[in-house]
């Protein structure tokens, strides 16, 4: 399970929130349980002291000599320094004491309230004690009964319980946090699936999002599908309008070109030449702007992708027939699984211009390669074994209407359109020298 980074992850927020609530809830519960247990064992301890005090009073026989009719039932009062002690006082001095005191006395205050603090002479023990007084003929003749017990055992019992409780609650907390994380992961799985489905639509592997999402997510999926369909229809209309505009503009240009040719036949050569030049310039601009408009529309579309290997194969078939007399060798080294986020028609226009230029200048071979690059980039290489392009001229070939050699047929528009199309799809093109000795065009475009 991936939680992502900090607060930017919804899963991390939910799991962290659950962990905080679980920890706070168990901590408060632990404090409450510990307090209840502490009160319970403390009450039990004081009640035990009271029971021992009552028993001591019932066993006392006033003398002479004063004595107990039998030992106190709890054997700890007979073990030296056991932490359980009793004394019987009269006239300000002890007359009887438990064997556990070993001749020492309990030093206690005059009150009779349980849980008062006392101590044993020559000992670091701190006692909780209870006492009672049987009245006599005079205040000095009253009999005072004192029972004390070291509460360190009580503290150890409470501490041991707190440790056990903490360990148990930690196990419960870890279990609850893991369960919360699993619940969050399971609950958010549809969102992760939606992300994967959107990526498949974007890469062209699917036309629409699936319709089997949970009820809470399905309305969003339906809206996204409607948006995808509307986007696809809008792109189709935009491309159709671009084509219609090109046709509407080329028809008047054809008429003007025919009129210019007619003027030339009538001897008005200068006027005809001016008109033909302007018509050619307008035609280049129309082709250039229409190509940009079509590419921009395609780039805005969802799921637009192309397989370069198939496109290169089709172009090789057409270009090979144009240069059949030159017996050029065309090598297609593009992997068949390589894909590019580009409209197939636009990719065909890009590669057709580059391959056509390579074929015009090649001596015997044109080669097209392809590879996957990091960060979702696909690379295409088009090279030939011709004379190449001088480094000083490589940037000029992308200028509108620029031609390096007027003797070679062309309009000077192809590479300009190529650069524009590649740029509109978020890619780049670089011209350099290749292994075959001629020009090498490197095209990098997004693949996902």
C-alpha positions in Angstrom: 0.0 0.0 0.0 1.3 3.4 -0.9 0.5 6.2 1.4 2.0 8.9 -0.7 3.8 12.0 0.7 2.5 13.8 3.7 -0.7 15.8 3.6 -0.9 15.6 -0.2 -2.0 12.0 0.1 -5.6 11.4 1.0 -4.7 7.9 2.3 -2.0 9.3 4.5 -4.4 11.9 5.9 -7.1 9.2 6.7 -4.6 6.8 8.2 -2.9 9.4 10.3 -6.2 10.8 11.5 -7.3 7.2 12.4 -4.0 6.7 14.2 -4.4 9.9 16.2 -8.0 9.1 17.2 -7.1 5.5 18.1 -4.1 6.6 20.1 -6.0 9.3 21.9 -9.0 7.1 22.6 -6.9 4.2 23.9 -4.8 6.5 26.0 -7.8 8.0 27.7 -9.3 4.6 28.1 -6.1 3.3 29.6 -6.0 6.2 32.1 -9.6 5.5 33.1 -9.1 1.8 33.5 -5.9 2.3 35.5 -7.7 4.8 37.7 -10.5 2.4 38.3 -8.1 -0.5 39.1 -6.1 1.8 41.4 -9.2 2.8 43.3 -10.4 -0.8 43.5 -7.1 -2.3 44.9 -6.6 0.6 47.2 -10.2 0.1 48.6 -9.5 -3.6 48.9 -6.2 -2.9 50.7 -7.8 -0.5 53.2 -10.8 -2.9 53.8 -8.2 -5.6 54.5 -6.6 -3.4 57.1 -10.0 -2.8 58.6 -10.7 -6.5 58.7 -7.3 -7.1 60.5 -8.1 -4.4 62.9 -11.5 -5.9 63.8 -9.9 -9.3 64.2 -7.2 -7.9 66.5 -9.8 -6.3 68.7 -11.8 -9.5 68.8 -8.8 -11.6 69.8 -7.6 -9.3 72.6 -8.2 -10.4 76.2 -7.6 -7.8 78.8 -5.4 -9.2 81.6 -3.7 -9.4 83.7 -1.9 -10.5 81.7 -3.1 -8.9 78.4 -2.9 -11.4 75.5 -4.5 -12.6 72.3 -6.5 -15.8 72.5 -4.8 -17.0 69.4 -2.4 -15.5 66.7 -3.9 -13.2 64.0 -5.0 -15.4 61.1 -2.8 -13.7 58.5 0.6 -15.4 58.7 2.5 -12.3 57.5 2.1 -10.7 60.9 4.4 -13.5 62.3 7.1 -13.0 59.7 9.8 -10.4 60.7 9.8 -7.3 58.6 7.1 -8.7 56.4 5.4 -5.3 56.0 2.3 -6.3 58.0 2.3 -5.2 61.7 0.0 -4.6 64.7 0.4 -3.1 68.1 -1.8 -2.7 71.2 -1.2 0.4 73.3 -2.2 1.5 76.8 -1.0 4.3 79.0 1.1 5.6 76.2 3.2 2.5 75.8 2.7 -0.7 73.7 1.6 -3.7 75.7 1.5 -6.2 72.8 2.9 -6.2 69.3 3.2 -8.5 66.3 6.3 -10.7 65.9 6.9 -9.0 62.6 8.0 -5.8 64.3 11.0 -7.5 65.9 10.8 -5.3 69.0 10.3 -2.0 67.2 7.2 0.2 67.4 4.8 1.7 64.9 5.1 5.5 64.9 1.6 6.8 64.0 -0.5 9.9 64.7 -3.3 10.0 67.2 -6.1 9.9 64.5 -8.2 6.9 63.8 -8.9 7.4 60.1 -7.7 4.6 57.8 -5.0 5.3 55.2 -3.0 7.6 57.5 0.7 7.4 57.1 2.9 5.8 59.7 6.4 4.3 59.9 8.4 1.6 61.7 11.2 2.7 64.0 14.6 2.1 62.5 13.0 1.2 59.1 12.4 3.1 55.8 9.0 1.4 55.4 6.1 3.7 55.0 2.9 2.2 56.3 -0.8 2.7 55.7 -2.4 2.1 59.0 -5.8 1.9 60.7 -6.4 2.2 64.4 -9.3 1.9 66.9 -9.6 2.8 70.6 -11.5 0.8 73.3 -12.4 3.2 76.1 -11.2 2.4 79.6 -12.0 3.8 83.1 -9.9 6.8 82.3 -8.3 8.2 79.1 -5.0 6.8 80.2 -6.5 3.3 80.6 -8.0 3.3 77.1 -6.7 0.6 74.8 -5.5 1.6 71.3 -5.2 -1.0 68.5 -3.0 -0.2 65.6 -2.7 -2.2 62.3 -0.3 -1.1 59.6 0.9 -2.5 56.3 3.6 -1.4 53.8 1.9 -0.1 50.7 4.9 -0.9 48.4 3.3 -4.1 47.4 0.2 -2.2 46.5 2.3 0.2 44.4 4.0 -2.8 42.7 0.7 -4.4 41.9 -0.6 -1.2 40.4 2.6 -0.7 38.4 2.5 -4.2 37.1 -1.1 -3.8 36.1 -0.3 -0.5 34.3 2.6 -2.2 32.4 0.3 -5.1 31.4 -2.4 -2.6 30.4 -0.1 -0.5 28.4 1.3 -3.5 26.5 -2.2 -4.8 25.8 -3.4 -1.4 24.6 -0.3 -0.9 22.4 -1.2 -4.2 20.7 -4.8 -3.2 20.3 -3.7 0.3 19.0 -1.3 -1.3 16.4 -4.1 -3.7 15.4 -6.7 -0.9 15.0 -4.3 1.3 13.1 -3.5 -1.6 10.7 -7.2 -2.3 10.4 -7.8 1.4 9.7 -5.1 1.5 7.1 -6.5 -1.6 5.4 -10.0 -0.1 5.5 -8.7 3.2 3.9 -6.8 1.3 1.3 -9.8 -0.9 0.4 -12.1 2.1 0.5 -9.9 4.2 -1.8 -9.2 1.4 -4.3 -11.9 2.7 -6.7 -10.1 6.0 -6.8 -6.8 4.3 -7.7 -8.6 2.2 -10.3 -10.2 5.4 -11.7 -6.7 7.0 -12.0 -5.5 3.9 -13.9 -8.5 3.9 -16.1 -8.0 7.6 -16.9 -4.4 6.9 -17.8 -5.5 4.1 -20.2 -8.0 6.5 -21.8 -5.3 9.2 -22.1 -2.9 6.8 -23.7 -5.5 5.5 -26.1 -5.7 2.0 -24.6 -9.4 2.6 -23.8 -12.1 4.8 -25.3 -14.1 5.4 -22.1 -14.0 4.7 -18.4 -15.6 1.5 -17.0 -19.2 1.7 -15.7 -18.8 -0.7 -12.7 -17.5 1.7 -10.0 -19.2 2.1 -6.6 -22.3 4.2 -6.3 -20.3 7.1 -4.7 -17.9 7.3 -7.5 -20.1 6.3 -10.5 -21.6 9.8 -11.0 -18.1 11.2 -11.3 -17.2 8.5 -13.8 -20.3 9.2 -15.8 -19.5 12.9 -15.9 -16.0 12.2 -17.0 -17.2 9.9 -19.8 -19.5 12.6 -21.0 -16.6 15.0 -20.9 -14.4 12.6 -22.9 -17.2 12.2 -25.5 -17.8 15.9 -25.8 -14.1 16.6 -26.1 -13.7 13.9 -28.8 -16.7 15.4 -30.7 -15.3 18.9 -30.4 -11.9 17.8 -31.8 -13.6 16.1 -34.7 -15.5 19.3 -35.5 -12.4 21.5 -35.1 -10.5 19.3 -37.5 -13.4 19.2 -40.0 -13.7 23.0 -39.8 -9.9 23.3 -40.4 -10.2 21.1 -43.5 -13.3 23.0 -44.8 -11.4 26.3 -44.3 -8.4 25.1 -46.2 -10.7 23.9 -49.0 -12.5 27.3 -49.0 -9.3 29.2 -49.2 -7.5 27.0 -51.8 -10.3 27.3 -54.3 -10.0 31.1 -54.7 -6.2 30.8 -54.7 -6.5 28.3 -57.6 -8.6 30.8 -59.4 -6.1 33.6 -58.8 -3.3 31.4 -59.9 -5.1 30.5 -63.1 -5.8 34.2 -63.7 -2.1 35.0 -63.2 -1.1 32.3 -65.7 -3.6 33.8 -68.1 -2.0 37.3 -67.7 1.4 35.7 -68.3 0.1 34.2 -71.6 -1.1 37.7 -72.5 2.4 39.1 -72.0 1.8 40.7 -68.6 4.7 38.8 -67.1 5.6 41.1 -64.2 2.0 41.3 -62.9 1.6 37.6 -63.4 4.8 36.8 -61.5 3.8 39.1 -58.6 0.4 37.4 -58.4 1.8 33.9 -58.5 4.4 34.7 -55.9 1.7 36.1 -53.5 -0.5 33.1 -54.2 2.3 30.7 -53.3 3.1 32.7 -50.1 -0.6 32.6 -49.2 -0.8 28.9 -49.9 2.2 28.2 -47.6 0.6 30.3 -44.9 -2.7 28.4 -45.3 -0.9 25.0 -45.1 1.1 26.1 -42.1 -1.7 27.6 -40.1 -4.1 24.7 -40.9 -1.5 22.2 -39.8 -1.0 24.1 -36.6 -4.8 24.3 -36.0 -5.2 20.6 -36.6 -2.3 19.7 -34.4 -3.5 21.9 -31.6 -7.0 20.3 -31.8 -5.5 16.9 -31.7 -3.2 17.7 -28.8 -6.2 18.8 -26.8 -7.9 15.5 -27.3 -7.9 12.6 -24.9 -6.6 9.2 -25.9 -4.8 10.4 -29.0 -1.9 8.1 -29.7 0.0 6.6 -32.7 2.2 3.6 -33.4 5.3 4.9 -35.2 6.4 1.5 -36.6 3.1 1.2 -38.6 3.2 4.8 -39.8 6.9 4.5 -40.9 6.0 1.3 -42.9 3.2 3.1 -44.8 5.4 6.1 -45.6 8.3 3.9 -46.8 5.9 2.3 -49.2 4.9 5.6 -50.7 8.3 7.3 -50.6 9.9 4.1 -52.0 7.7 4.3 -55.1 8.6 8.0 -55.7 12.3 7.2 -55.6 12.1 3.8 -57.2 14.6 4.7 -59.9 17.3 5.6 -57.3 17.1 2.1 -55.7 17.3 3.5 -52.1 17.3 1.1 -49.1 14.7 2.0 -46.4 15.3 0.5 -43.0 12.6 0.5 -40.4 14.1 -0.2 -36.9 11.2 1.3 -34.9 10.0 -1.2 -32.1 6.5 -2.3 -32.9 5.4 -1.6 -29.2 6.6 2.0 -29.3 3.7 4.5 -28.9 3.5 8.3 -29.0 0.9 10.7 -27.7 0.1 12.1 -31.2 -2.7 11.9 -33.7 -1.7 9.3 -36.4 -2.3 11.8 -39.2 -0.1 14.4 -37.6 2.6 11.8 -36.9 2.3 10.7 -40.5 2.9 14.3 -41.6 5.9 14.7 -39.3 7.6 11.5 -40.4 6.6 12.0 -44.1 8.3 15.3 -44.3 11.4 14.1 -42.5 11.7 10.8 -44.5 11.0 12.6 -47.7 13.8 15.1 -47.0 16.1 12.2 -46.1 15.3 10.4 -49.3 15.9 13.5 -51.4 19.5 13.8 -50.0 20.3 10.1 -49.5 22.9 8.4 -51.6 21.7 4.9 -50.9 20.0 4.4 -47.5 17.4 5.9 -45.2 17.0 4.5 -41.7 14.4 5.2 -39.0 14.9 4.0 -35.4 13.0 4.4 -32.2 13.4 3.8 -28.5 11.8 4.3 -25.1 13.4 7.1 -23.0 13.0 7.9 -19.3 10.2 10.1 -18.0 7.6 8.8 -20.5 9.4 10.0 -23.7 9.6 8.2 -27.0 12.5 9.0 -29.4 12.5 8.6 -33.2 15.6 9.0 -35.3 15.6 9.6 -39.1 19.0 9.6 -40.8 20.4 9.2 -44.3 23.8 8.7 -45.9 23.8 11.9 -47.8 26.0 15.0 -47.5 24.3 16.1 -44.3 23.5 19.6 -43.1 26.2 22.1 -42.1 26.0 23.0 -38.5 25.6 26.7 -39.3 22.6 26.0 -41.4 20.7 23.6 -39.1 18.6 26.3 -37.5 17.8 27.9 -40.8 16.0 24.9 -42.2 13.1 25.4 -39.8 12.3 28.9 -41.0 9.2 29.3 -43.1 9.9 28.9 -46.8 13.6 28.4 -46.2 15.3 26.0 -48.7 19.0 25.0 -48.5 19.2 24.1 -52.2 16.8 25.6 -54.8 17.7 22.8 -57.1 16.0 20.3 -54.9 12.2 20.2 -55.3 10.2 21.5 -52.3 8.2 24.4 -50.9 10.5 25.0 -47.8 7.4 24.5 -45.6 7.8 20.9 -44.5 10.4 21.2 -41.7 8.6 24.4 -40.4 5.4 22.4 -40.0 7.3 19.5 -38.5 8.8 21.7 -35.8 5.5 23.3 -35.1 3.7 20.0 -34.8 6.3 18.4 -32.6 6.3 21.5 -30.3 2.5 21.5 -30.1 2.6 17.9 -28.8 5.2 18.9 -26.1 8.1 17.4 -28.0 11.3 18.7 -29.6 13.3 18.1 -32.7 17.1 18.3 -33.1 19.2 18.1 -36.3 22.7 16.7 -36.1 25.1 14.2 -37.8 24.3 10.5 -37.9 26.3 7.3 -38.1 25.6 6.9 -41.8 27.4 10.1 -42.5 24.4 12.3 -43.4 21.8 14.3 -41.5 20.2 12.9 -38.4 16.9 14.2 -37.1 16.0 13.3 -33.5 12.4 13.7 -32.5 11.4 13.3 -28.9 7.7 13.3 -27.9 5.6 12.2 -24.9 4.6 8.5 -24.8 2.3 8.7 -21.8 
